[in-house]
């Protein structure tokens, strides 16, 4: 029962190490640019420059996950006559709330780029217009929508290039400040609740808020629930096999029994003429091993049986069940992988003669030179954690191997699994210490 519980816990930890969220959800932004207003929004003979300067906007955004979020924003437009137009000066203020879709992740931009993104946004708002041509304010209902290409400058700073349409409802005055209800015979196209249109093109910066290294916009994980459930089930079965006697034939006292001929040995049902050659005592030890060929290579009925002392923790490390995983383009281990670093640190403390190679890998996105540097940063980050946990640095070596060429990581889920650091135990001579398996 204890072994089954340990297997279950290990499987859950392995799953968390791969799937833990490792991104910031909050961000703020500010932009400035120009606007282009529909000509039907002006009285006859009035116009503004095309494009019109100046428009500004800003906001705060929260992402529910790496694909969808909500933004609360506001903006300001200053409209002024141009050329031979009669003079006017109008200002429009607005606040809005918009749903945001991270189209870069929806369309899997991470397949071909790490630094280009795309947001889509749609929402409603309230605004008001003021002018020297009329008293008070003109209250506006607003429908707003647009797209925002992104250029990633760093882990926290992103360049925004936004194009947004603002559709003004319930508008009572033209953009130059003339009442829509005045002189309807001269301007029959104008009616109360006139609908004006304003297109803004802006450039600005977005800053990610939070303790994580990367923002949700750049966290390129495609959640595949079926694949995740399958991975958890595989981890549970694999760890269970290597802790109990099923997969590696490890007995309760930490020994592996291997047989190359007698099928009864593989099922741990070996009986001799004395009936109970392999009965376990109350401490889980083999009580009668007179028919086991140990160092003296004793043979019984031409069946070779070898008993080898096995450390389950060592086997889990060397066979790749204990890894540290990383987010997209990140050199900081995911929170869910810290247990793996602690697991290795505890093993090294309990085995002072053991040494460790720490090997970093990346996925296939990006150029080879950048990925090699990133993989080394990942290995160094794990090495530093082990040192901070009390492991002598002389026992640790780190290296980056860049892209994991042994794995064809074509899907987002597969790339998530290869962004990792693996561990190789070595002896004092520097040779890799492997445990034989069938």
N, C-alpha and C positions, 0 to 999 in steps of 0.2 A: 504493500500500500504506500509505503514511504517513497519507493522508487517511482511509482506511478504519479504521485503528487509532484515529485521533483521534475519528472519529465514534462508534466503539464505546465509547471511554472517556467521551465526553460523555453518551452514552445511559445508561451505568451510573451516572454521577454524578447525572444528572437523576432517575433512579429512586430512588437512595439519598436524595436530598433530600426526596422525598415520603414514603418508607416507613421512614425511620430511627426506631428506638424512641427515645422521648423522655420516659420516665417512670421514677419510682422504683419499685422492687419490694419494698422492705422497709418494715415499719411496726411500731409497738408500740402497745398499747392497755391501758386500765385502766377498769373500770366498777364501779359499786356499785348496789344496789337491794334488792328484796324477793323472797321466795320463797313459793310456795303448794305445800304437800305433800298428797299423797293421804291421805284420812281412813283408808283401810285400812292405812296404815303405822303407826297408833297402836294401843296397847292400849285396851280399852274404858274410857271415862271420861277419857281423855287427849286433849288437843288443844293446838295452838299457835294464835296469832293468825293471822287471814287478812286481808291478807297478813302473812307473818312477816318481821320485820326482824332480822338483817341478812345480806346476801349480797354477796360481792365476787368479782371475777375479773379476770384480766389475761393478756396473751399477746404473742407476737411472730409476725408473719406474713410469708411470702414468696410473691410472685405469679410464677408461671412466665410468664404473659402478662397481658393486661388482662382476662382472663375467669376464669382458674382459678389457685388457689394452695393453700398448706398453712399451717396455724396450729398452733403449740405453745402450750398455755395451761394455766392452773390456776385453782382457785377455792376459796372457803371459805364455808360456811354455818353460822350459829349458830342453833340451835333452842331455844326456851324456852317454858315453859307460859304459858297465858293464861287469864283469867277464873277459873272454878271448877275448872279442871283441877288434878290433883295436880302438885306441883312436879317439874320435870325440866330438865336443861340438857344439850344434845347438840351436838356439833360434827362437821362433815363437811368433810374436805379432799379435793381431787382434782387430778389432772393428766390432760391429754388431748391427743390429736392429731386434728385435723379437716381434711378437705378442704373448701375454700372455693370457691364459685361466685359470681362477680360477676354477679348476675342483672340488675343495672342495665344492663350492657353486653350481656349475652345478649339481653335484651328491648328493647335500643336505647332506653333512657331518654333518651339525648342528643337524640332526635328532638323532645322537648318540654321538657326541663329540663337545666340545667347543674349544679344544686346538690342534687338528690335522688338517692340511690342505694339499692341493696338487695343484701345479701349473703345467701346461703344456706350453711349449714354442717352437716356430718355427720361423726361420728367415734366413736372409742372411747377409754376412759380407765381409770384406776385411782384408787380412793379408799379412805379409811378413816374410820370413825366412832368417836368416843370419847364416853363419858358417865360421870357419877359413879355411875350405877346398875350398871356392870359394869367389870371389870378388863380391861386390855389394849385391843385395837382390834378392830373388825369390818371385815374386808377386803371391799372392794366392787369388782366389775367394773361398768363403766359404759358404756352406750350413750348418746351425746349428739347432739342435733340441734336446729335452730332457724333463725330468720331474724333479720337485723339491718338495719333501715332506717337510712339514713345521711343526714346533713345536712352539706353542705360549708360550713365556716366560713371557710376560707382555702385556699391552695394546699397547705398542709402539715397543717392541723388539721381533723379531721372529728368531728362529734357522732354518737355511736352510741346507738341505742335497740334493745336486743336482747331477744328472747324465746327462751328455751332450755328444752328438756325434758331432764332427766337421769333415765335409767332405771337403777335400781340392781339389779344381779344379785348372786347369792350372798350376800344379806343375811341375817345370823344374828340380828339384834336389831331390835326396833321402833324408831321414831324417838324414843320416850321412854325407850329403854334396857332394855326387858324382853326376856328371852331367848325366842326363838320356839319353843324345844323344851320350855319349862316349861308344865306344866298343859295338855296338848293337848286334854283333854276339855272344858275350859271355853272354849278358843279353837280350835275345830276348823279354822278357816279358815287358821290359821297353820302353815306348814311350813318346814322348812329350805330355804334358797335362795329365800326370800321375795323378791318383786320389787316394790320401792317406787318411787314416781314423785315427782319434784320439778320444778316449773316455776319458773324464775327470770325476773324482769323487771328489767332493769338499764339504766342510762344512764351514758355515759362518753365519753372522748375517745380518738381515734386520732391518732398523730403519724407522718407519713411520714418515712422516713430516706433520705438520698441527696442527690446534687448536682443532680438534675433539679428542674424547677419543680413538676411535677405528679405525683401518685401514679397507679399503674396503675388504681385504682378509677375514676378520672375521665378516663382516656384513652380517648375515645370513637371508636376506630378499628375499623371492621369490615373484617377482612382478606379481600380478594377476590382470590384468586390469579390467576384468569383475567383479571380487569381489570388487575392489576399486570403480568402478562406482556404483555398487549396494549399497555399504556402504554409498557413498555420497548421493544417492537418499533416502535411509532410514533415514539418519541424517536430511536431509532437511525436510522430511515429519514429522518426530518425533518432531523436534524443532518447526516447524510451528504449529503442533497440540497443543503444550503446551504453545505457546505464544498467539495464537488466540483462538477462542472459540470452535474449532473443537474437539480436543482430550480431554481436561479437562473441557470443558464448562466454560471457564474463560471469563468473560465479560470485556468490555473495561476498566472498572475502577478497574480491579484486583480482581474480585470476581468470585468464582466458584458457579454454580447453579447445584444442584444434584436433581434428581427425581427418585423415584423407581417405579412409576406407570404410570403417564400420558405421553404417547409418544410425545405429543405436546411439552412438556417441553424440551425434549432432542433436539428438532429442534429449540428451542428458538422462537417458534411461539405460545405463550400462549395468549389466548384472554379470557376476562371475559365478563360479561354482560355489563360492562362499556366500552368494546371494546379495550381499549388501556392500559391495566394494566402494560405492559412491554415496552412501547414506550421509546426510549432513547431521552434524551434532547441533546442540542448542545455540552455539555461537556462529553457526553458518559455515564451519570449517569442514573439509572433507575428512571423515573419520577413518577411512581405510583406503589408502592410496597405494597398496602394495602392487597393483597391476598397472600403475602409471609409469611410463618411461620418462624419467627425468634426466639428470645430467649423465647418468650411466648408460643412456640409450637402451634400456631394457625393452625387449620385444615380447608381445603376447599375441599369439595367433597372427603374426605378421601385420598387426595394426600399430601404426606409429601414433602415439598420443603425447602431445607436448604441453606442458604447463608453463605459462609465462605470466609473470607478475604485471598487472596492468593498472595504471592510474586513470580512472575515468575522466578526470578533469584535463589531464594531459591529452588524452585521446580526442576530447571535444575541441581543444585548441588546435591540434595538429591536423585534424580532418576538416577544418573549416567551418565548424558550427558556431564559432565565437568570432564575430567580426564587428567592427565599428562602421556605421553607415553615415553618409553625408548628404546634405541637401544639394540642389542644383547649383553648381559653380561655387560651392562653399568649402572652406577648409576647417570648419568647426564641426566636430561630431554632433550628431543629433542627440537630443536629451535622452531619447529612448535607447541609445547605444552606450551610455555611460556605464550601464551594468556590465557590459562586455569588457571595458577597460578595467573595471574593478575586479572582475573575475580573473583576468590575466595577472593583475597586480598581486592578488592574493596567492595565486599559484607560484609566482616568482618569489614571494616572501617565504613560502613554505618549502621552496626548493632552491636554496641559495647557490647551488652549482649550475643552475640552468641560466642560459642566456637567450636573448630574443631578437629576432629580426622582425622589424615592423615595415610592412610593404603597402604602399598606397597605390590606388588605381582610380581611373576616371572612366566616364562613359565615352562614347564615340563622337559626341558633339564638340565641334571646335577643332583647331589645328593641333598637331602633335606636339609642337614645342610648348604651347601654353598648357596643354594637358599634363605634360611631363612635370612642369613646375608645380602645377596644382596638386598632382599626386604626391610630390615630395612634401608640400606644405601640409597635406593631410597626415602623412606619416609622422612628420615632425610634431604636429599638434598632439597626436596620440602619445608620442614619446614624452612630450612635456607633461602630459597628464600623469603618466606612469612615474615620472621623476617626482612630481608633486605628491604622489601617493606613497613615496618612500622607497622606490626602486632606484638602486645606484645606476647612474647614467653609463658607467663602464660596462654594464651588462646589456645595454640596449644599442641596437643599430637600426637606422631608418633609411629607407630608400623609396624613390618614386619610380614606378614602372609605366606611368602614363596610361594610355588606353589599354584596357583589358582585352587583349587580342584573342584570348582563349574562348571568349564568350561573344556570340553574335547578338548583341543587345539592340534589336530593332524596335521593340515596343517601349513605351514610356515605363511600363512596369519592370521590364528587364533592365533598362538603364538605371532604374532606381536601385536595383540589386548589385550592380557592378560599381557604383560610386561608394567605395568602401576601403577599409584598411584591414589586411589580414595579418596573421601572426605565424612565425616559424620558430620553434624552439630549437636551440643548438646546444651541443655539449661544450666542454672546455676547449676542445680542439677546433671549434668553429664549424664542425660538420652538422648537417641537419639531423635531428633526432626523429625518425619516423617510426610509427607503430605499424607492424605488419598486419594486414587484413586480408581476408579472402577475396 
